[in-house]
Amino acid sequence: MDYNRLAQLLFPNIDRLPSDIENEFPKRELPEGAKVTRFAPSPTGFVHFGGLFPTTVAERLAHQSGGVLYLRIEDTDAKREVPGAAEALIRTLSVYGVDFDEGAVIGEDGKICDKGIYGPYKQSMRGSIYQTYAKQLVREGKAYPCFTTEEELEELSKVNKKEEIKNTDWQAEAEARRAQMLAQRNFTIEDVEKNLAEGNPFVLRILADGDPERKIKFTDLVKGNMEIPENDEDFVLLKSDGIPTYHFAHAVDDHLMGTTHVIRGEEWLPSLAKHLQLFRYLGFRAPKYMHIAQIMRLDEAGNKKKLSKRDMGANMDDYTRMGYCPEAVCEYVMTLLNSNYEEWRMQNPDKSYRDFPFNIKKMSVSGCLFDFNKLGDVSKNVISKMDAKAVTEKITAWALEFDKELGELLARDVSYAEKIFAIGRGGKKPRKDLATWADARGYMGFFYDELFALEASYDEKYDKNDIRKVLEGFLESYDEFDDMNTWFDKIKAIGEGLGYTSDMKAYKADPSAFKGNVADVSMFIRLAVIGKLNAPDMYSVMQILGKERVENRIKDMLNTL
């Protein structure tokens, strides 16, 4: 076979050599040990939580080492591309602390543009680059054309990343295709000329030289030393429209863009032999691979399942709508990524999660379990450390979009709102009432007459006369200028006069000797003023509500008794 002639027949318009391309992509000048990582999504929908996971790893590895994190848009499947998805992806990741040093960015006109000298960073704009390398593979007898019928072309057009990796049994797949593959290898130059003259489309396949009976020794940075069968499948490099498959495109791009570490899900492991073969054929040094275990969830029966795109929490936009602050989500991701993160957090309560020394060796090999309860606990801790001003700003911004009534109330008087969120904030043991911004309405809605409602009632065990007398006594004695001790002494005195002790030791020793204790008396007042049994410090609440509203609410309660 005259491979030079074959290459020219297949790619007559490609007049550059790989060496010409290499000169356009100079080697990166970076400090020793610096890592170059990337996030390379397809713009086919929302950002999945599973996408934030490896991207966070990529961001930490790059920036902790003084390296580079870049964004490459893998938009070679035009049929599946969602308009605006790439722009939304960039904005979403920025919200969650993933900012790219270079790559595809949003320009001032709101459209995708390039930042950096290794672009274009959209694969759809790199067609001639891929075809240059494809032509070289044909010249070297490492790739060949396979002409297709219309029916075959339709099947090939359905190929996407998911289909490429669906079959995890690569040995069985290779055996099933081997006979057909060997037949496709048998052609002549005259066959090619005839098909081209008739306008028949072709795909370009690699001419695999592997033997699945032989093993490749490989070290994965997460899973450790592995042995995988060599690849003997003539997989597709270029589809019939000249667009590369993921396999081919990522090998060319990762080489030219200087990628040192590829972080991706373990579902890509069956394709690893193909990729290593490609790097060898192209004469490239393969990057280091990290195959991260899938994120799991528990189903209703308690069984572990992969977190799918249909599950709540899979879509990163879910977190915004539910009111989780991005800082908490990022913190939670770190607890999943490194087993020693929580210990570090306890020792460094005031540091940013970015200060944590991320370690690949501390990553889970078996998979991480997604847990909303754990996320809630992490979020409470994160929010409890924010100052009142920050909490007010963040809740107001969220509420104006997702709870307009609350948002407008908060925005109406910002200083008033800040006083509310300042209650119990600061100190060694701050209150942890909020897991999400959506919790704000239930937590502090009673501060606004528009949202105030009785959410509980007095237990029937309490004498209504006692309740009435406590409320009337409080109205008579209440002075908004009293300090907390004086205020509480008056409440204790009211209770003592009705047979409710303030001596908790005596009450515990003999409860039957008293009608109740001062906590019961406080509860009578709390329910009238706040409308529920659990609430922040009642003295602070009354100071913010003001005397008039405190008295009016108590009078309203008296009218209902």
Sequence and secondary structure as in RCSB ss.txt:
>XXXX:A:sequence
MDYNRLAQLLFPNIDRLPSDIENEFPKRELPEGAKVTRFAPSPTGFVHFGGLFPTTVAERLAHQSGGVLYLRIED
TDAKREVPGAAEALIRTLSVYGVDFDEGAVIGEDGKICDKGIYGPYKQSMRGSIYQTYAKQLVREGKAYPCFTTE
EELEELSKVNKKEEIKNTDWQAEAEARRAQMLAQRNFTIEDVEKNLAEGNPFVLRILADGDPERKIKFTDLVKGN
MEIPENDEDFVLLKSDGIPTYHFAHAVDDHLMGTTHVIRGEEWLPSLAKHLQLFRYLGFRAPKYMHIAQIMRLDE
AGNKKKLSKRDMGANMDDYTRMGYCPEAVCEYVMTLLNSNYEEWRMQNPDKSYRDFPFNIKKMSVSGCLFDFNKL
GDVSKNVISKMDAKAVTEKITAWALEFDKELGELLARDVSYAEKIFAIGRGGKKPRKDLATWADARGYMGFFYDE
LFALEASYDEKYDKNDIRKVLEGFLESYDEFDDMNTWFDKIKAIGEGLGYTSDMKAYKADPSAFKGNVADVSMFI
RLAVIGKLNAPDMYSVMQILGKERVENRIKDMLNTL
>XXXX:A:secstr
  HHHHHHHH TT    HHHHHHHS      TT  EEEE   SSSS BHHHHHHHHHHHHHHHHTT EEEE B  
  TTT  TTHHHHHHHHHHHTT   SEEEEE TTSSEEEESSS   BGGG HHHHHHHHHHHHHTTSEEEEE  H
HHHHHHHT  HHHHHS   HHHHHHHHHHHHHHHH   HHHHHHHHHTT  EEEEE     TTSEEEEEETTTEE
EEEE      EEE TTS B HHHHHHHHHHHTT  EEEEEGGGGGGHHHHHHHHHHHT    EEEEE  EEEE T
TS EEE  TTSTTTBHHHHHHHT  HHHHHHHHHHHH TTHHHHHHH TTS GGGS   GGGS SS EE  HHHH
HHHHHHHHHTS HHHHHHHHHHHHHHH HHHHHHHHH HHHHHHHHHTT SSSS     SSGGGHHHHHGGGSTT
T        TTS HHHHHHHHHHHHHH  TTS HHHHHHHHHHHHHHTTEES HHHHHH GGGSSEEHHHHHHHH
HHHHHSSSS S HHHHHHHH HHHHHHHHHHHHHH 
